[in-house]
C-alpha cells in the first residue's frame, strides 16, 4: 500500500475518535485514497538485484538521513536485494550482517565537526565496479564521495540514481557562508543531472527542483513505524523526572541542536507559551554544536541528549506539543515521529508538514518563515486544551498507513525501472 499524504488522510466529516492509547479498527479520518497509476511490483527471483549505496552518513549517526536510509535498506534486504554499502568509516557501523560493507576514508567539516565528508574515490570505485559491477548505484549524499560514485558509474555505463536529502545550500546561510550558496546549488544540480533520476521525499520539493533545472525528479516518500512511535509509551515516571504532572504541559523538540535548525524561534515560541502556561516545561532531545550555548542562556530548559530506540519512543510519547521551527528540511522525519506519538505539532507549512498536516485538523502550520504566525500557533495550543487533544488524536490517525515496507517496495520498483531502461549519460 502506498503511503497516504495529508490530503488523503483527513476527512472533514470524520466521526469522533477514541481516546489516546486505544486500538482503532480503522482510520476514521482517512479520505478516499487517490487512484494512482498502476505500478509494477517487483520481487527478487533467481538472481538477486545488486545495489551499491553510497553515503557519507550512516549508523551510529543520529540524523534523519541515516535513520531513514537504515529503514529503507532493511526493507530492501527483506525483499531479497543484495546491498553493498559504501560509507565514511567509523566505529559501530556494521549493524546489519546482511549488508556488505565498504568503508571509505573521510574528514570532518571544520565548521561542523559532526558531519563527515568522504575523500574523492573515483579511481578506486571505477576499478572495483569494473571488476564486479553492481546492477545500479544509488547516491544518498552529495559530497565528494557521492560525486566520485557518479563519475565512476557514468564511466562504466552503470545505471545511477541519486537522493536529494539535505538543503546544503540553505545550510550555508546558517553558518554565514551565504556567499557560497549559488556555487553549492550549481554543484548539486550538476551532480543530480548526471544521474538518471533524483529522488525527493515530497511533491512540493519535486516541483521546486524541476523549476530550478533539475531533471528527472521523482517522489519517494518517507515512512514511519507506528508501533515504535506510539502514545502507549507515555511515561508518568519520565514526566515526573522533568518536574511536570501528568496534566501539565510538556513542549518537546527532537533533533540536532545546530544553527540550521532555527532553535532561536523555538525558544521564542516556548517563552510565549509560558505567558499562558507558566509551569510548562521545554524538553530538548538531541545534541549538537549549540547545546552549551542554549543551556547557558536557558537554564530552565531540560536537555536530554541523544536518545535512541525505546528511550526515544518514550521521550516522544511523554510530550504534549512538538515544535518544528527549522526552515532547511528536505522532509523532516521528526514530524512524522511526533504525529505517530500523538503530539500536537507546530511547524512551517512545507516539507513533511505540507504533505501530512492540514492546519487545524491534525496539527498547526504557519506560512513559511512567518515567525509571528509560528509563535501564535504555539500559543494557541497552550491556550486551548480541547484543540490540543483533538489534534493529537487526529495526528496519529492520519499517518498510520505510511509504512517503511511500502517505501522499500516503491524504491525497488524505481530501481528496476532504471535498470531496464537503456543507459545514457
Buried (B, 14 or more C-beta within 10 A) or exposed (E): EBBBBBEBBBBEEBEEBEEBEEEEEEBBBBBEEEEEEEEEEBEEEEEBBBBBBBBBBBBEBBBBBBBBBBBBBBBBBEBEBBBBBBBBBBEEBBEBEEBEBBBBEBEEEEEBEBBBBBBBBBEBBBEBBEEEBBBBBBBBBBBBBBBBBBBBBBBBEBBBBBBBBBBBBBBBBBBEBEEBBEEBBEBBBEBBBBBBBBBBBBBBBBEBBBEEEBBBBBBBBBBBBBEBBBBEBBBEEBBEEBEBEEEBBBBBBBBBBBBBBBBEBBBBBBEBBBEBBEEBBBBBBBBBBBBEEBBEEBEEBBBBEEBEEEBBBBBBBBBBBBBBBBBBBBBBBBBBBBBBBBBBBBBBBBBBBBBBBBBBBBBBBBEBEBBEBBBBBBBBBBEBEEBBBBBBBBBBBBBBBBBBBBBBBBBBBBBBBBBEEEBEE
